[in-house]
Amino acid sequence: MFARTSALVAIIGTAILAAAMPAAELEARQTSQCNVGTVNCCNSVQNSTSESVQSLAGLLGIVLPTIEGLVGLGCSPISALGLLNGGSCTASPVCCENNNFSGLISLGCIPITL
């Protein structure tokens, strides 16, 4: 009987902790929270599994990760100083982890609000 009660308490405790943790959804972040990469203004943001992204990556010789995520296309960096001086992004502001492809394609992007 004690073993069943202990197991029940453990299951309920785990459920409470899981419910209290934030969801792992891709939410728009504030600019100050871009601590994984650089803030970019991209002409387009698409899923890494989209056909156009796969084609462009293939032409550039880029091997995309097998996990799904957002990819920025036609990106240019936005500096913090530029934002403080009233700079803006009229396309898609994102925070990207991997920008080593001359702005043509940026990997690991998360939408942000400016």
N, CA, C and O atoms as a Tinker XYZ file with bonds, in Angstrom:
   456  protein
     1  N      0.821000   -1.191000    0.000000    73     2
     2  CA     0.000000    0.000000    0.000000    64     1     3
     3  C      0.863000    1.252000    0.000000    63     2     4     5
     4  O      0.558000    2.227000   -0.687000    81     3
     5  N      1.962000    1.218000    0.789000    73     3     6
     6  CA     2.856000    2.368000    0.860000    64     5     7
     7  C      3.509000    2.642000   -0.497000    63     6     8     9
     8  O      3.696000    3.800000   -0.870000    81     7
     9  N      3.855000    1.586000   -1.234000    73     7    10
    10  CA     4.491000    1.737000   -2.544000    64     9    11
    11  C      3.545000    2.408000   -3.531000    63    10    12    13
    12  O      3.973000    3.249000   -4.322000    81    11
    13  N      2.276000    2.050000   -3.495000    73    11    14
    14  CA     1.294000    2.663000   -4.387000    64    13    15
    15  C      1.107000    4.133000   -4.053000    63    14    16    17
    16  O      1.012000    4.967000   -4.953000    81    15
    17  N      1.054000    4.454000   -2.776000    73    15    18
    18  CA     0.894000    5.841000   -2.357000    64    17    19
    19  C      2.110000    6.660000   -2.778000    63    18    20    21
    20  O      1.959000    7.781000   -3.262000    81    19
    21  N      3.304000    6.120000   -2.602000    73    19    22
    22  CA     4.530000    6.819000   -2.997000    64    21    23
    23  C      4.563000    7.058000   -4.503000    63    22    24    25
    24  O      4.949000    8.134000   -4.961000    81    23
    25  N      4.158000    6.057000   -5.263000    73    23    26
    26  CA     4.139000    6.194000   -6.717000    64    25    27
    27  C      3.127000    7.253000   -7.142000    63    26    28    29
    28  O      3.400000    8.041000   -8.047000    81    27
    29  N      1.970000    7.278000   -6.501000    73    27    30
    30  CA     0.938000    8.261000   -6.817000    64    29    31
    31  C      1.424000    9.671000   -6.503000    63    30    32    33
    32  O      1.205000   10.591000   -7.290000    81    31
    33  N      2.077000    9.846000   -5.366000    73    31    34
    34  CA     2.612000   11.158000   -4.991000    64    33    35
    35  C      3.677000   11.600000   -5.995000    63    34    36    37
    36  O      3.723000   12.773000   -6.366000    81    35
    37  N      4.528000   10.684000   -6.434000    73    35    38
    38  CA     5.573000   11.010000   -7.404000    64    37    39
    39  C      4.973000   11.424000   -8.743000    63    38    40    41
    40  O      5.442000   12.378000   -9.363000    81    39
    41  N      3.950000   10.722000   -9.191000    73    39    42
    42  CA     3.301000   11.041000  -10.463000    64    41    43
    43  C      2.621000   12.399000  -10.390000    63    42    44    45
    44  O      2.744000   13.203000  -11.314000    81    43
    45  N      1.909000   12.662000   -9.313000    73    43    46
    46  CA     1.224000   13.949000   -9.153000    64    45    47
    47  C      2.246000   15.084000   -9.071000    63    46    48    49
    48  O      2.047000   16.145000   -9.663000    81    47
    49  N      3.334000   14.862000   -8.342000    73    47    50
    50  CA     4.380000   15.883000   -8.234000    64    49    51
    51  C      5.002000   16.205000   -9.577000    63    50    52    53
    52  O      5.251000   17.369000   -9.888000    81    51
    53  N      5.255000   15.178000  -10.374000    73    51    54
    54  CA     5.823000   15.382000  -11.707000    64    53    55
    55  C      4.850000   16.148000  -12.594000    63    54    56    57
    56  O      5.262000   17.035000  -13.341000    81    55
    57  N      3.574000   15.818000  -12.520000    73    55    58
    58  CA     2.566000   16.512000  -13.317000    64    57    59
    59  C      2.480000   17.983000  -12.937000    63    58    60    61
    60  O      2.337000   18.840000  -13.809000    81    59
    61  N      2.566000   18.283000  -11.653000    73    59    62
    62  CA     2.508000   19.676000  -11.199000    64    61    63
    63  C      3.721000   20.446000  -11.712000    63    62    64    65
    64  O      3.582000   21.578000  -12.175000    81    63
    65  N      4.906000   19.846000  -11.637000    73    63    66
    66  CA     6.115000   20.512000  -12.135000    64    65    67
    67  C      6.047000   20.734000  -13.638000    63    66    68    69
    68  O      6.442000   21.793000  -14.125000    81    67
    69  N      5.554000   19.754000  -14.372000    73    67    70
    70  CA     5.457000   19.889000  -15.824000    64    69    71
    71  C      4.476000   20.987000  -16.201000    63    70    72    73
    72  O      4.712000   21.720000  -17.161000    81    71
    73  N      3.392000   21.111000  -15.471000    73    71    74
    74  CA     2.402000   22.146000  -15.755000    64    73    75
    75  C      2.937000   23.533000  -15.425000    63    74    76    77
    76  O      2.539000   24.514000  -16.053000    81    75
    77  N      3.828000   23.625000  -14.454000    73    75    78
    78  CA     4.360000   24.918000  -14.037000    64    77    79
    79  C      5.468000   25.417000  -14.947000    63    78    80    81
    80  O      5.784000   26.606000  -14.925000    81    79
    81  N      6.069000   24.540000  -15.751000    73    79    82
    82  CA     7.162000   24.947000  -16.630000    64    81    83
    83  C      6.596000   25.652000  -17.852000    63    82    84    85
    84  O      5.512000   25.299000  -18.317000    81    83
    85  N      7.326000   26.666000  -18.395000    73    83    86
    86  CA     6.833000   27.379000  -19.569000    64    85    87
    87  C      6.827000   26.480000  -20.799000    63    86    88    89
    88  O      7.642000   25.565000  -20.920000    81    87
    89  N      5.901000   26.753000  -21.701000    73    87    90
    90  CA     5.803000   25.972000  -22.934000    64    89    91
    91  C      7.008000   26.253000  -23.815000    63    90    92    93
    92  O      7.561000   27.353000  -23.797000    81    91
    93  N      7.405000   25.263000  -24.575000    73    91    94
    94  CA     8.576000   25.397000  -25.442000    64    93    95
    95  C      8.174000   25.884000  -26.828000    63    94    96    97
    96  O      8.752000   25.448000  -27.823000    81    95
    97  N      7.206000   26.771000  -26.910000    73    95    98
    98  CA     6.764000   27.299000  -28.183000    64    97    99
    99  C      7.701000   28.406000  -28.632000    63    98   100   101
   100  O      8.409000   29.002000  -27.820000    81    99
   101  N      7.700000   28.677000  -29.932000    73    99   102
   102  CA     8.487000   29.781000  -30.456000    64   101   103
   103  C      7.684000   31.056000  -30.284000    63   102   104   105
   104  O      6.775000   31.343000  -31.063000    81   103
   105  N      8.022000   31.804000  -29.274000    73   103   106
   106  CA     7.344000   33.060000  -29.019000    64   105   107
   107  C      8.216000   34.200000  -29.506000    63   106   108   109
   108  O      9.439000   34.070000  -29.571000    81   107
   109  N      7.600000   35.305000  -29.845000    73   107   110
   110  CA     8.366000   36.488000  -30.201000    64   109   111
   111  C      9.074000   36.995000  -28.957000    63   110   112   113
   112  O      8.463000   37.149000  -27.900000    81   111
   113  N     10.358000   37.249000  -29.092000    73   111   114
   114  CA    11.148000   37.716000  -27.961000    64   113   115
   115  C     11.366000   39.215000  -28.063000    63   114   116   117
   116  O     11.304000   39.792000  -29.149000    81   115
   117  N     11.621000   39.833000  -26.933000    73   115   118
   118  CA    12.016000   41.226000  -26.926000    64   117   119
   119  C     13.458000   41.301000  -27.416000    63   118   120   121
   120  O     14.217000   40.348000  -27.244000    81   119
   121  N     13.840000   42.410000  -28.015000    73   119   122
   122  CA    15.175000   42.564000  -28.579000    64   121   123
   123  C     16.262000   42.294000  -27.558000    63   122   124   125
   124  O     17.282000   41.692000  -27.892000    81   123
   125  N     16.070000   42.723000  -26.333000    73   123   126
   126  CA    17.096000   42.560000  -25.314000    64   125   127
   127  C     17.325000   41.096000  -24.946000    63   126   128   129
   128  O     18.302000   40.783000  -24.266000    81   127
   129  N     16.449000   40.197000  -25.380000    73   127   130
   130  CA    16.573000   38.792000  -25.034000    64   129   131
   131  C     17.216000   37.960000  -26.142000    63   130   132   133
   132  O     17.158000   36.731000  -26.089000    81   131
   133  N     17.819000   38.586000  -27.128000    73   131   134
   134  CA    18.480000   37.856000  -28.207000    64   133   135
   135  C     19.894000   37.533000  -27.762000    63   134   136   137
   136  O     20.843000   38.226000  -28.130000    81   135
   137  N     20.033000   36.480000  -26.970000    73   135   138
   138  CA    21.346000   36.136000  -26.445000    64   137   139
   139  C     21.925000   34.881000  -27.088000    63   138   140   141
   140  O     22.942000   34.369000  -26.620000    81   139
   141  N     21.301000   34.375000  -28.149000    73   139   142
   142  CA    21.827000   33.193000  -28.830000    64   141   143
   143  C     22.479000   33.542000  -30.159000    63   142   144   145
   144  O     23.138000   32.690000  -30.757000    81   143
   145  N     22.318000   34.744000  -30.626000    73   143   146
   146  CA    22.872000   35.127000  -31.920000    64   145   147
   147  C     22.732000   36.611000  -32.126000    63   146   148   149
   148  O     22.815000   37.395000  -31.181000    81   147
   149  N     22.517000   36.999000  -33.382000    73   147   150
   150  CA    22.399000   38.412000  -33.709000    64   149   151
   151  C     20.988000   38.738000  -34.166000    63   150   152   153
   152  O     20.258000   37.878000  -34.658000    81   151
   153  N     20.621000   40.004000  -33.992000    73   151   154
   154  CA    19.321000   40.478000  -34.454000    64   153   155
   155  C     19.456000   40.793000  -35.939000    63   154   156   157
   156  O     20.360000   41.520000  -36.352000    81   155
   157  N     18.552000   40.239000  -36.731000    73   155   158
   158  CA    18.574000   40.431000  -38.178000    64   157   159
   159  C     17.227000   40.901000  -38.677000    63   158   160   161
   160  O     16.191000   40.662000  -38.057000    81   159
   161  N     17.263000   41.575000  -39.810000    73   159   162
   162  CA    16.048000   41.932000  -40.536000    64   161   163
   163  C     16.074000   41.096000  -41.809000    63   162   164   165
   164  O     16.921000   41.308000  -42.677000    81   163
   165  N     15.152000   40.149000  -41.923000    73   163   166
   166  CA    15.146000   39.211000  -43.055000    64   165   167
   167  C     13.983000   39.510000  -43.991000    63   166   168   169
   168  O     12.887000   39.853000  -43.548000    81   167
   169  N     14.235000   39.375000  -45.298000    73   167   170
   170  CA    13.181000   39.573000  -46.285000    64   169   171
   171  C     12.089000   38.526000  -46.150000    63   170   172   173
   172  O     10.921000   38.792000  -46.436000    81   171
   173  N     12.476000   37.334000  -45.712000    73   171   174
   174  CA    11.524000   36.233000  -45.582000    64   173   175
   175  C     11.983000   35.299000  -44.472000    63   174   176   177
   176  O     13.182000   35.088000  -44.289000    81   175
   177  N     11.037000   34.743000  -43.734000    73   175   178
   178  CA    11.327000   33.739000  -42.713000    64   177   179
   179  C     10.446000   32.534000  -43.015000    63   178   180   181
   180  O      9.222000   32.648000  -43.086000    81   179
   181  N     11.082000   31.375000  -43.192000    73   179   182
   182  CA    10.348000   30.171000  -43.561000    64   181   183
   183  C     10.804000   28.991000  -42.725000    63   182   184   185
   184  O     11.851000   29.033000  -42.079000    81   183
   185  N     10.008000   27.946000  -42.749000    73   183   186
   186  CA    10.370000   26.717000  -42.054000    64   185   187
   187  C     11.517000   26.050000  -42.801000    63   186   188   189
   188  O     11.559000   26.076000  -44.031000    81   187
   189  N     12.440000   25.457000  -42.066000    73   187   190
   190  CA    13.614000   24.829000  -42.690000    64   189   191
   191  C     13.248000   23.659000  -43.596000    63   190   192   193
   192  O     14.061000   23.239000  -44.419000    81   191
   193  N     12.050000   23.135000  -43.456000    73   191   194
   194  CA    11.639000   22.005000  -44.293000    64   193   195
   195  C     10.933000   22.449000  -45.577000    63   194   196   197
   196  O     10.552000   21.606000  -46.390000    81   195
   197  N     10.754000   23.759000  -45.770000    73   195   198
   198  CA    10.060000   24.218000  -46.976000    64   197   199
   199  C     10.905000   23.928000  -48.213000    63   198   200   201
   200  O     12.134000   23.879000  -48.145000    81   199
   201  N     10.240000   23.741000  -49.321000    73   199   202
   202  CA    10.911000   23.367000  -50.561000    64   201   203
   203  C     11.873000   24.450000  -51.038000    63   202   204   205
   204  O     12.963000   24.137000  -51.516000    81   203
   205  N     11.485000   25.724000  -50.917000    73   203   206
   206  CA    12.357000   26.806000  -51.379000    64   205   207
   207  C     13.623000   26.902000  -50.534000    63   206   208   209
   208  O     14.703000   27.162000  -51.066000    81   207
   209  N     13.503000   26.695000  -49.226000    73   207   210
   210  CA    14.675000   26.727000  -48.349000    64   209   211
   211  C     15.589000   25.552000  -48.661000    63   210   212   213
   212  O     16.807000   25.718000  -48.730000    81   211
   213  N     15.019000   24.372000  -48.849000    73   211   214
   214  CA    15.819000   23.191000  -49.173000    64   213   215
   215  C     16.568000   23.382000  -50.498000    63   214   216   217
   216  O     17.730000   22.994000  -50.616000    81   215
   217  N     15.901000   23.981000  -51.493000    73   215   218
   218  CA    16.535000   24.216000  -52.792000    64   217   219
   219  C     17.691000   25.200000  -52.674000    63   218   220   221
   220  O     18.775000   24.954000  -53.202000    81   219
   221  N     17.462000   26.320000  -51.980000    73   219   222
   222  CA    18.510000   27.324000  -51.804000    64   221   223
   223  C     19.692000   26.749000  -51.035000    63   222   224   225
   224  O     20.845000   26.970000  -51.403000    81   223
   225  N     19.408000   26.018000  -49.978000    73   223   226
   226  CA    20.482000   25.406000  -49.188000    64   225   227
   227  C     21.288000   24.432000  -50.046000    63   226   228   229
   228  O     22.513000   24.381000  -49.942000    81   227
   229  N     20.612000   23.669000  -50.883000    73   227   230
   230  CA    21.303000   22.736000  -51.767000    64   229   231
   231  C     22.208000   23.452000  -52.759000    63   230   232   233
   232  O     23.328000   23.008000  -53.011000    81   231
   233  N     21.726000   24.566000  -53.326000    73   231   234
   234  CA    22.544000   25.336000  -54.266000    64   233   235
   235  C     23.777000   25.928000  -53.596000    63   234   236   237
   236  O     24.835000   26.038000  -54.215000    81   235
   237  N     23.636000   26.309000  -52.332000    73   235   238
   238  CA    24.747000   26.906000  -51.591000    64   237   239
   239  C     25.640000   25.864000  -50.925000    63   238   240   241
   240  O     26.675000   26.208000  -50.354000    81   239
   241  N     25.246000   24.595000  -50.994000    73   239   242
   242  CA    26.031000   23.531000  -50.365000    64   241   243
   243  C     25.896000   23.511000  -48.858000    63   242   244   245
   244  O     26.810000   23.076000  -48.157000    81   243
   245  N     24.761000   23.980000  -48.351000    73   243   246
   246  CA    24.520000   24.025000  -46.910000    64   245   247
   247  C     23.697000   22.810000  -46.516000    63   246   248   249
   248  O     22.642000   22.551000  -47.096000    81   247
   249  N     24.176000   22.071000  -45.538000    73   247   250
   250  CA    23.429000   20.930000  -45.014000    64   249   251
   251  C     22.601000   21.433000  -43.840000    63   250   252   253
   252  O     23.142000   21.827000  -42.807000    81   251
   253  N     21.295000   21.416000  -44.008000    73   251   254
   254  CA    20.408000   21.883000  -42.944000    64   253   255
   255  C     20.229000   20.798000  -41.895000    63   254   256   257
   256  O     20.225000   19.610000  -42.220000    81   255
   257  N     20.082000   21.201000  -40.635000    73   255   258
   258  CA    19.812000   20.212000  -39.586000    64   257   259
   259  C     18.503000   19.489000  -39.871000    63   258   260   261
   260  O     17.621000   20.021000  -40.545000    81   259
   261  N     18.388000   18.284000  -39.355000    73   259   262
   262  CA    17.177000   17.501000  -39.601000    64   261   263
   263  C     16.004000   17.960000  -38.747000    63   262   264   265
   264  O     14.863000   17.584000  -39.016000    81   263
   265  N     16.263000   18.766000  -37.723000    73   263   266
   266  CA    15.167000   19.252000  -36.894000    64   265   267
   267  C     14.472000   20.412000  -37.595000    63   266   268   269
   268  O     15.081000   21.110000  -38.406000    81   267
   269  N     13.217000   20.612000  -37.285000    73   267   270
   270  CA    12.484000   21.724000  -37.862000    64   269   271
   271  C     12.835000   23.001000  -37.127000    63   270   272   273
   272  O     13.139000   22.989000  -35.934000    81   271
   273  N     12.790000   24.089000  -37.850000    73   271   274
   274  CA    13.059000   25.389000  -37.264000    64   273   275
   275  C     12.878000   26.452000  -38.323000    63   274   276   277
   276  O     12.593000   26.147000  -39.481000    81   275
   277  N     13.043000   27.696000  -37.927000    73   275   278
   278  CA    12.876000   28.791000  -38.864000    64   277   279
   279  C     14.211000   29.186000  -39.473000    63   278   280   281
   280  O     15.257000   29.137000  -38.825000    81   279
   281  N     14.141000   29.579000  -40.739000    73   279   282
   282  CA    15.310000   30.008000  -41.489000    64   281   283
   283  C     15.000000   31.379000  -42.067000    63   282   284   285
   284  O     13.930000   31.594000  -42.638000    81   283
   285  N     15.939000   32.305000  -41.917000    73   283   286
   286  CA    15.780000   33.635000  -42.488000    64   285   287
   287  C     16.459000   33.705000  -43.842000    63   286   288   289
   288  O     17.562000   33.188000  -44.015000    81   287
   289  N     15.801000   34.347000  -44.810000    73   287   290
   290  CA    16.354000   34.501000  -46.153000    64   289   291
   291  C     16.541000   35.981000  -46.456000    63   290   292   293
   292  O     15.659000   36.791000  -46.171000    81   291
   293  N     17.677000   36.334000  -47.028000    73   291   294
   294  CA    17.963000   37.726000  -47.366000    64   293   295
   295  C     18.045000   38.601000  -46.135000    63   294   296   297
   296  O     17.336000   39.602000  -46.034000    81   295
   297  N     18.901000   38.236000  -45.201000    73   295   298
   298  CA    18.974000   38.931000  -43.908000    64   297   299
   299  C     20.115000   39.936000  -43.858000    63   298   300   301
   300  O     21.156000   39.760000  -44.491000    81   299
   301  N     19.891000   40.986000  -43.092000    73   299   302
   302  CA    20.957000   41.943000  -42.791000    64   301   303
   303  C     20.908000   42.222000  -41.298000    63   302   304   305
   304  O     19.829000   42.283000  -40.709000    81   303
   305  N     22.083000   42.392000  -40.682000    73   303   306
   306  CA    22.119000   42.604000  -39.226000    64   305   307
   307  C     21.546000   43.959000  -38.828000    63   306   308   309
   308  O     21.645000   44.940000  -39.566000    81   307
   309  N     20.951000   43.985000  -37.653000    73   307   310
   310  CA    20.456000   45.225000  -37.052000    64   309   311
   311  C     21.283000   45.439000  -35.801000    63   310   312   313
   312  O     21.293000   44.589000  -34.911000    81   311
   313  N     21.966000   46.551000  -35.723000    73   311   314
   314  CA    22.791000   46.804000  -34.542000    64   313   315
   315  C     21.939000   47.374000  -33.419000    63   314   316   317
   316  O     20.908000   48.001000  -33.665000    81   315
   317  N     22.375000   47.154000  -32.193000    73   315   318
   318  CA    21.669000   47.706000  -31.034000    64   317   319
   319  C     21.690000   49.222000  -31.085000    63   318   320   321
   320  O     20.716000   49.871000  -30.702000    81   319
   321  N     22.800000   49.795000  -31.557000    73   319   322
   322  CA    22.899000   51.243000  -31.668000    64   321   323
   323  C     21.892000   51.768000  -32.679000    63   322   324   325
   324  O     21.279000   52.815000  -32.471000    81   323
   325  N     21.724000   51.032000  -33.781000    73   323   326
   326  CA    20.743000   51.422000  -34.785000    64   325   327
   327  C     19.331000   51.410000  -34.231000    63   326   328   329
   328  O     18.534000   52.292000  -34.551000    81   327
   329  N     19.009000   50.423000  -33.403000    73   327   330
   330  CA    17.679000   50.353000  -32.793000    64   329   331
   331  C     17.455000   51.504000  -31.825000    63   330   332   333
   332  O     16.363000   52.068000  -31.761000    81   331
   333  N     18.497000   51.852000  -31.070000    73   331   334
   334  CA    18.373000   52.950000  -30.115000    64   333   335
   335  C     18.186000   54.286000  -30.815000    63   334   336   337
   336  O     17.569000   55.197000  -30.262000    81   335
   337  N     18.714000   54.409000  -32.030000    73   335   338
   338  CA    18.596000   55.651000  -32.789000    64   337   339
   339  C     17.377000   55.656000  -33.702000    63   338   340   341
   340  O     17.316000   56.448000  -34.643000    81   339
   341  N     16.417000   54.795000  -33.443000    73   339   342
   342  CA    15.171000   54.797000  -34.202000    64   341   343
   343  C     15.166000   53.894000  -35.412000    63   342   344   345
   344  O     14.239000   53.964000  -36.219000    81   343
   345  N     16.171000   53.046000  -35.571000    73   343   346
   346  CA    16.194000   52.116000  -36.692000    64   345   347
   347  C     15.042000   51.132000  -36.595000    63   346   348   349
   348  O     14.527000   50.866000  -35.509000    81   347
   349  N     14.644000   50.597000  -37.733000    73   347   350
   350  CA    13.527000   49.658000  -37.711000    64   349   351
   351  C     13.733000   48.594000  -38.781000    63   350   352   353
   352  O     14.655000   48.670000  -39.593000    81   351
   353  N     12.870000   47.627000  -38.760000    73   351   354
   354  CA    12.878000   46.547000  -39.740000    64   353   355
   355  C     11.461000   46.442000  -40.283000    63   354   356   357
   356  O     10.534000   46.117000  -39.541000    81   355
   357  N     11.288000   46.716000  -41.569000    73   355   358
   358  CA     9.950000   46.651000  -42.153000    64   357   359
   359  C      9.607000   45.251000  -42.649000    63   358   360   361
   360  O      8.470000   44.999000  -43.048000    81   359
   361  N     10.574000   44.343000  -42.630000    73   359   362
   362  CA    10.328000   42.967000  -43.064000    64   361   363
   363  C     10.096000   42.088000  -41.842000    63   362   364   365
   364  O      9.112000   42.279000  -41.127000    81   363
   365  N     10.980000   41.131000  -41.588000    73   363   366
   366  CA    10.819000   40.191000  -40.475000    64   365   367
   367  C     12.006000   40.272000  -39.523000    63   366   368   369
   368  O     13.079000   39.758000  -39.839000    81   367
   369  N     11.837000   40.912000  -38.357000    73   367   370
   370  CA    12.933000   40.934000  -37.378000    64   369   371
   371  C     13.036000   39.584000  -36.673000    63   370   372   373
   372  O     12.048000   39.069000  -36.150000    81   371
   373  N     14.234000   39.021000  -36.663000    73   371   374
   374  CA    14.470000   37.714000  -36.054000    64   373   375
   375  C     15.807000   37.707000  -35.325000    63   374   376   377
   376  O     16.676000   38.542000  -35.576000    81   375
   377  N     15.947000   36.754000  -34.428000    73   375   378
   378  CA    17.201000   36.496000  -33.732000    64   377   379
   379  C     17.683000   35.139000  -34.240000    63   378   380   381
   380  O     17.008000   34.128000  -34.045000    81   379
   381  N     18.856000   35.113000  -34.896000    73   379   382
   382  CA    19.346000   33.883000  -35.522000    64   381   383
   383  C     20.660000   33.426000  -34.912000    63   382   384   385
   384  O     21.509000   34.242000  -34.553000    81   383
   385  N     20.819000   32.110000  -34.798000    73   383   386
   386  CA    22.025000   31.511000  -34.226000    64   385   387
   387  C     23.175000   31.437000  -35.217000    63   386   388   389
   388  O     24.324000   31.657000  -34.832000    81   387
   389  N     22.903000   31.135000  -36.475000    73   387   390
   390  CA    23.960000   30.874000  -37.446000    64   389   391
   391  C     23.777000   31.778000  -38.658000    63   390   392   393
   392  O     22.875000   31.569000  -39.470000    81   391
   393  N     24.643000   32.789000  -38.773000    73   391   394
   394  CA    24.560000   33.757000  -39.870000    64   393   395
   395  C     25.817000   33.730000  -40.731000    63   394   396   397
   396  O     26.254000   34.775000  -41.213000    81   395
   397  N     26.392000   32.581000  -40.928000    73   395   398
   398  CA    27.674000   32.471000  -41.617000    64   397   399
   399  C     27.549000   32.314000  -43.129000    63   398   400   401
   400  O     28.460000   31.785000  -43.765000    81   399
   401  N     26.455000   32.756000  -43.711000    73   399   402
   402  CA    26.243000   32.538000  -45.134000    64   401   403
   403  C     25.970000   33.850000  -45.868000    63   402   404   405
   404  O     25.134000   33.889000  -46.771000    81   403
   405  N     26.662000   34.917000  -45.493000    73   403   406
   406  CA    26.608000   36.236000  -46.146000    64   405   407
   407  C     25.201000   36.815000  -46.231000    63   406   408   409
   408  O     24.903000   37.565000  -47.161000    81   407
   409  N     24.344000   36.488000  -45.294000    73   407   410
   410  CA    22.999000   37.043000  -45.274000    64   409   411
   411  C     22.021000   36.360000  -46.205000    63   410   412   413
   412  O     20.825000   36.651000  -46.164000    81   411
   413  N     22.504000   35.455000  -47.046000    73   411   414
   414  CA    21.595000   34.753000  -47.947000    64   413   415
   415  C     20.642000   33.857000  -47.179000    63   414   416   417
   416  O     19.454000   33.775000  -47.489000    81   415
   417  N     21.180000   33.191000  -46.175000    73   415   418
   418  CA    20.370000   32.279000  -45.374000    64   417   419
   419  C     20.905000   32.296000  -43.941000    63   418   420   421
   420  O     22.113000   32.206000  -43.724000    81   419
   421  N     20.014000   32.412000  -42.980000    73   419   422
   422  CA    20.378000   32.410000  -41.557000    64   421   423
   423  C     19.599000   31.302000  -40.874000    63   422   424   425
   424  O     18.388000   31.182000  -41.060000    81   423
   425  N     20.290000   30.493000  -40.083000    73   423   426
   426  CA    19.677000   29.315000  -39.469000    64   425   427
   427  C     19.344000   29.555000  -38.006000    63   426   428   429
   428  O     19.946000   30.407000  -37.353000    81   427
   429  N     18.386000   28.801000  -37.499000    73   427   430
   430  CA    18.024000   28.856000  -36.083000    64   429   431
   431  C     17.405000   30.181000  -35.690000    63   430   432   433
   432  O     17.787000   30.763000  -34.675000    81   431
   433  N     16.466000   30.664000  -36.467000    73   431   434
   434  CA    15.866000   31.983000  -36.227000    64   433   435
   435  C     14.632000   31.903000  -35.337000    63   434   436   437
   436  O     13.865000   30.941000  -35.382000    81   435
   437  N     14.467000   32.942000  -34.531000    73   435   438
   438  CA    13.309000   33.089000  -33.659000    64   437   439
   439  C     12.756000   34.491000  -33.884000    63   438   440   441
   440  O     13.507000   35.462000  -33.789000    81   439
   441  N     11.461000   34.626000  -34.180000    73   439   442
   442  CA    10.884000   35.961000  -34.371000    64   441   443
   443  C     11.015000   36.798000  -33.098000    63   442   444   445
   444  O     10.880000   36.284000  -31.988000    81   443
   445  N     11.281000   38.091000  -33.274000    73   443   446
   446  CA    11.367000   39.008000  -32.136000    64   445   447
   447  C     10.525000   40.244000  -32.429000    63   446   448   449
   448  O     10.140000   40.493000  -33.571000    81   447
   449  N     10.252000   40.992000  -31.406000    73   447   450
   450  CA     9.582000   42.276000  -31.575000    64   449   451
   451  C     10.585000   43.374000  -31.271000    63   450   452   453
   452  O     11.382000   43.263000  -30.340000    81   451
   453  N     10.537000   44.423000  -32.057000    73   451   454
   454  CA    11.466000   45.540000  -31.859000    64   453   455
   455  C     10.792000   46.662000  -31.106000    63   454   456
   456  O     11.415000   47.691000  -30.843000    81   455
